[in-house]
Amino acid sequence: MSPGPVMASASFFRAVVHGVGGHAAAPHRGMDPVPVACQLVTAWQSIVSRNVRPIDTAVLSVTMLHAGEATNVVPSHCEIQGTVRTFREDVLDLIERRMGEIARHTCAAAGARAEFEFQRRAPAVVNHRDEAEFARGVMAGIVGEAMALPQEPAMASEDFAFMLQAKAGAYCFIGNGDGDHRAHGHGEGPCMLHNPSYDFNDALIPLGATYWVRLAEAWLAPTHPCPTAS
């Protein structure tokens, strides 16, 4: 548990490169959107490396690319989707602006037309100092000071961020283990959420339940030290 930013904001984008479909044997008679889309994917990667300050943190990931339905047909359009993660709003503003500019100008240079959408889903998760220290103290009382580790910021996102904008609080993680709980044949070592081999470690349930009970007891205690308690 640590104060300050612990999870990134979540934004999602969708771009469509509109070209002119036709026969794959005569691409010169149309406008193939696929190579243009590939140029966009590559060009967008330069935003983080060349436009965002090196001391700022940002992730731009293209996760979907859809075009065509037949091997002998040049498609009329190509759709690109993905996500952007940052801790700062001004960095997010920069990335959104540059993505739109690159999409429009790259498509125009190739004789295609760009359609670009950018949606901001959740802000960054920012823990409040007093509440984070309070939660850390509760967990340390259960697992010991050595196991209540500082929380390294992650680029994943969580809509609990909206709660923290309305009310002081903190978001914390409980480790998932090293993967030994998984049955044989379901991957080796630890794995992240969304990994096809992910398997929740049921051994964490008693720890998580104990933490929530102790947290409530400590928060409601007459000697509660946190200044925002009410």
VOGU-3710 file (C-alpha; in Angstrom, 3 decimals, decimal comma):
1> mspgpvmasa> 0,000/0,000/0,000  1,430/3,353/-1,024  0,138/6,918/-1,379  -0,073/8,648/-4,751  -0,767/7,141/-8,200  -1,036/3,347/-8,095  -2,994/2,557/-11,281  -3,207/4,361/-14,610  -6,133/5,959/-16,369  -7,891/3,898/-19,027
11> sffravvhgv> -8,725/5,265/-22,468  -9,734/3,347/-25,572  -9,407/4,286/-29,209  -10,892/3,170/-32,503  -9,657/4,202/-35,939  -10,988/3,192/-39,331  -8,933/3,635/-42,485  -11,366/3,992/-45,387  -9,985/3,054/-48,793  -11,378/1,622/-52,013
21> gghaaaphrg> -11,818/-2,146/-52,213  -11,207/-4,256/-55,284  -9,504/-7,329/-56,663  -6,240/-8,276/-54,948  -4,692/-8,929/-58,375  -5,211/-5,268/-59,328  -4,509/-3,197/-56,208  -3,632/-0,171/-58,334  -7,308/0,220/-59,249  -8,343/0,758/-55,652
31> mdpvpvacql> -6,903/2,135/-52,427  -5,706/-0,602/-50,087  -6,315/0,481/-46,451  -4,253/-2,330/-44,903  -0,735/-0,912/-45,522  -1,968/2,488/-44,349  -3,288/0,924/-41,141  0,077/-0,759/-40,618  1,788/2,610/-41,018  -0,537/4,054/-38,378
41> vtawqsivsr> 0,277/1,309/-35,880  4,000/1,939/-36,331  3,718/5,735/-36,297  1,612/5,778/-33,136  4,355/3,925/-31,285  6,626/6,929/-31,815  4,314/9,148/-29,722  5,407/7,642/-26,409  9,067/7,422/-27,406  9,362/10,815/-29,102
51> nvrpidtavl> 6,548/13,123/-27,913  5,976/12,140/-24,275  8,659/13,323/-21,829  10,955/10,454/-20,813  10,209/11,082/-17,130  6,459/10,656/-17,707  4,806/7,260/-17,964  2,519/6,178/-20,808  1,462/3,053/-22,663  -0,144/2,922/-26,119
61> svtmlhagea> -1,180/-0,590/-27,162  -2,895/-1,571/-30,403  -4,825/-4,734/-29,538  -7,161/-5,262/-32,508  -6,718/-5,004/-36,263  -9,584/-6,104/-38,498  -9,782/-6,054/-42,292  -11,066/-8,184/-45,109  -12,874/-11,511/-45,410  -11,310/-13,082/-48,500
71> tnvvpshcei> -7,769/-13,784/-49,657  -8,302/-12,402/-53,158  -10,092/-9,164/-52,236  -8,602/-5,816/-51,179  -10,896/-4,651/-48,343  -12,590/-1,269/-48,411  -11,646/-0,442/-44,825  -9,415/-1,520/-41,952  -10,319/-1,026/-38,279  -7,780/-0,507/-35,488
81> qgtvrtfred> -8,552/-0,550/-31,761  -6,520/-0,388/-28,592  -5,897/1,363/-25,301  -3,859/4,208/-23,821  -2,737/4,335/-20,175  -1,237/7,332/-18,355  -1,043/8,829/-14,870  -1,384/12,476/-15,946  -4,174/14,231/-17,817  -1,815/16,500/-19,758
91> vldlierrmg> 0,075/13,458/-21,063  -3,241/11,911/-22,102  -4,218/15,152/-23,881  -0,951/15,053/-25,830  -1,349/11,420/-26,878  -4,960/11,851/-27,996  -4,080/14,939/-30,051  -1,062/13,334/-31,717  -2,920/10,110/-32,502  -5,641/12,064/-34,293
101> eiarhtcaaa> -3,159/14,193/-36,228  -1,113/11,187/-37,337  -4,234/9,272/-38,370  -5,636/12,095/-40,470  -2,375/13,093/-42,167  -1,141/9,555/-42,824  -4,436/8,603/-44,441  -4,583/11,817/-46,467  -1,049/11,237/-47,778  -2,092/7,802/-49,043
111> garaefefqr> -5,384/8,942/-50,536  -7,450/7,297/-47,815  -9,838/8,762/-45,259  -9,425/8,481/-41,485  -12,110/8,008/-38,860  -10,788/8,412/-35,307  -12,510/8,043/-31,923  -10,975/8,367/-28,441  -12,871/7,507/-25,250  -11,676/8,241/-21,726
121> rapavvnhrd> -13,175/5,553/-19,494  -11,541/5,963/-16,067  -9,039/8,358/-14,474  -5,868/7,300/-12,677  -6,190/5,655/-9,260  -4,532/8,008/-6,772  -4,323/6,876/-3,147  -4,663/9,383/-0,318  -1,688/9,362/2,031  -3,427/8,953/5,412
131> eaefargvma> -5,757/6,212/4,190  -2,940/4,336/2,423  -0,817/4,366/5,568  -3,796/3,251/7,642  -4,496/0,311/5,302  -0,815/-0,640/5,263  -0,761/-0,707/9,044  -3,766/-3,040/9,148  -2,194/-5,452/6,664  1,153/-5,316/8,455
141> givgeamalp> -0,642/-6,375/11,617  -1,774/-9,528/9,799  1,231/-10,546/7,674  4,043/-8,635/9,364  5,920/-5,468/8,394  8,263/-7,345/6,038  5,359/-8,558/3,893  3,432/-5,270/3,711  5,391/-4,069/0,710  5,290/-0,655/-0,999
151> qepamasedf> 2,861/-0,654/-3,898  4,586/-0,198/-7,241  2,389/1,742/-9,704  0,770/-0,417/-12,380  -0,450/0,589/-15,850  -3,635/-1,431/-15,438  -6,737/0,578/-14,531  -9,632/0,424/-12,103  -12,868/2,407/-11,936  -12,432/2,673/-8,160
161> afmlqakaga> -10,608/5,831/-9,259  -13,979/7,591/-9,341  -14,559/6,680/-5,684  -11,189/8,135/-4,744  -12,087/11,383/-6,487  -15,228/11,645/-4,359  -13,941/10,293/-1,044  -10,505/9,868/0,541  -9,336/6,266/0,452  -6,764/3,813/-0,870
171> ycfigngdgd> -6,561/0,876/-3,287  -4,243/-2,010/-2,468  -3,165/-5,358/-3,917  -2,819/-8,814/-2,381  -0,180/-10,963/-4,089  -1,412/-13,905/-6,166  1,554/-16,164/-5,385  4,101/-17,726/-7,717  1,682/-19,995/-9,605  2,243/-23,204/-7,629
181> hrahghgegp> -1,498/-23,435/-6,935  -2,321/-24,088/-10,586  -3,008/-27,600/-11,836  -0,389/-29,243/-14,050  -0,758/-28,272/-17,684  -2,100/-24,789/-16,992  1,111/-22,850/-17,419  4,203/-22,377/-15,297  5,117/-19,602/-12,888  3,015/-16,538/-12,039
191> cmlhnpsydf> 0,759/-15,027/-14,673  -1,115/-11,786/-15,069  -4,824/-11,135/-15,257  -6,255/-11,775/-18,790  -3,655/-14,480/-19,362  -5,415/-17,643/-20,687  -3,687/-19,684/-17,947  -4,848/-17,421/-15,105  -6,308/-19,258/-12,117  -7,292/-17,397/-8,959
201> ndaliplgat> -5,372/-18,567/-5,907  -8,111/-19,726/-3,507  -5,599/-19,748/-0,652  -5,873/-15,951/-0,623  -9,534/-15,958/0,420  -8,876/-16,280/4,198  -6,239/-13,536/4,024  -8,507/-11,201/2,078  -11,461/-11,814/4,389  -9,312/-11,290/7,484
211> ywvrlaeawl> -7,961/-8,041/6,066  -11,436/-6,617/5,427  -12,667/-7,555/8,902  -9,588/-6,077/10,593  -9,818/-2,962/8,424  -13,443/-2,360/9,438  -12,689/-2,996/13,097  -9,736/-0,606/13,088  -11,615/2,099/11,157  -14,582/1,989/13,539
221> apthpcptas> -12,471/1,831/16,703  -12,775/4,854/19,062  -8,983/5,302/18,886  -8,968/5,513/15,083  -5,969/7,746/14,201  -6,933/8,708/10,630  -7,970/12,411/10,532  -10,600/11,886/7,800  -12,532/9,272/9,829  -16,123/10,211/10,605
//
